[in-house]
Amino acid sequence: MERKLYFLIAIFFTVVITGGSLFKLNNTIELPSVNFIDKILHLSAYFVVTLSWLFAFYKSLKFSSRESLIITAIFIYGIIIEVLQGTLTSYRQADLLDIFANLTGIVIAWVLFSRIFSKNGMK
């Protein structure tokens, strides 16, 4: 049951990131035009989605081999989203710095997850 819940949470965050990245959101909330805030949002989103997918699979039998697959898949997903933003939308653009922010969030989540669970002998 717990694993199913983590899996549903991971799917939810993935769908939210996809929708938030590709669809025009209501402009009721204006973010400052400071590029730094956008990068923090990317880092945070990919931190959360990475943790959610790691938790979804951490009790499976071959987790260590799946762990690298999860990290790689999320990174590729982020690149695909950036490419789609540049090709399918007129209100968003592809940005290499967004990819680096995504990667930073992924790495921070993976390091944190690895340290906590290897320290507690849960990995």
N, C-alpha and C positions, 0 to 999 in steps of 0.2 A: 504493500500500500504506500509506504513512504517513498519508494523509488518511483512509483507512478505519479505521485504528487510532484516530485522534483522534475520528472519528465514533462508534465503539463506546465509547470512554471517555466521551464526552459523554452518550451514551444511558445508560450505566451510572450516572453521577453523577445524572442526572435521575431515574432509577428509584429510586436510593437516597434522594434527597431526598423524593420522593413517598411512598415507603414509610415513611420515618422521620417524615414529617409526618402521615400519615393512619392509620397502624396503631399499636396499642399495643405498645410495646417492652417486653421483659422488664425488670422493675424491679430487676435485679441491680446496676445502677449507679445510685446515687442522686446526682443533681446537687444542689448547694446550692440553696436556694430564692432565691438572689440573681438578680434579673431581669437583671442585667448579663451574666451568663454565657450566658443564653439568647440575648441579642442578639448576642453575639460568635459563638455557634454559627450563628445565621442569617447574619450577615455573612460568615463563613468559608464556609459552604455555598454561598451565592450567588456569592461570589468564585470558588470552584472551578468551579462549573457554568458561569459566564459565560466564564471562560478556556477551559474545555474546548470549548464551542460556538464560540468565536472561532477557536481553533486548528483545529477541524473544518472551517471554511469559509475560512480565510484565504488559501489558494492558489487559490480559485475565481475565475473571470473577473470577476464583478461584485461583488467583496467589499465595496467601499465602500458600495454600496446595501444589501447583505445585512447589513452590520455594524449599522446602525441597526435593521433588522428583528430581528436576533438579540437586541439589547439590549431592545427593546420587548417581544418575545415572552417573554423570561425575566422581565421585570418583571410582565407580565400573568399569566404562570404562577404567580409568587409570590402575587399577589393571589387568584387562583383557589384556590390551596392554602389560603390563610388563610380564605377563605369556606367551603371544604369542611370545614376543621377546626371551624369554628363551627356548621356545619349537619349534618354526617354523624357527628361523633364526640361522645361524652359525656365524654371524658377530655382533650380539647384545646379550646382556645378561639381564636377569631379575635382578633388583636391588631394595631392600627394601628402600634404601635411595631415589631412584627416586619416589617411591610411597609417601614418606613423603614430597618430594619437590612438587609433584603434589598437595597433600592435602594442603600444605601451600599456593600455588597459588590459589586454590579453595577458601580457607577460606578468604584470603585477598580480593579477588574479591567480595565475598559475603558480607563481612563486609563493604567494600567501597560502594557497590551498596545499601545495606540496609541503611547506614548512609545518603547517598545523597538523596535517594528517600523518606525515612521516614521524613527527615528534611524538604523537600519541599512539604510534604503532597501528594506525588504522589503515594504512596504505598497503 
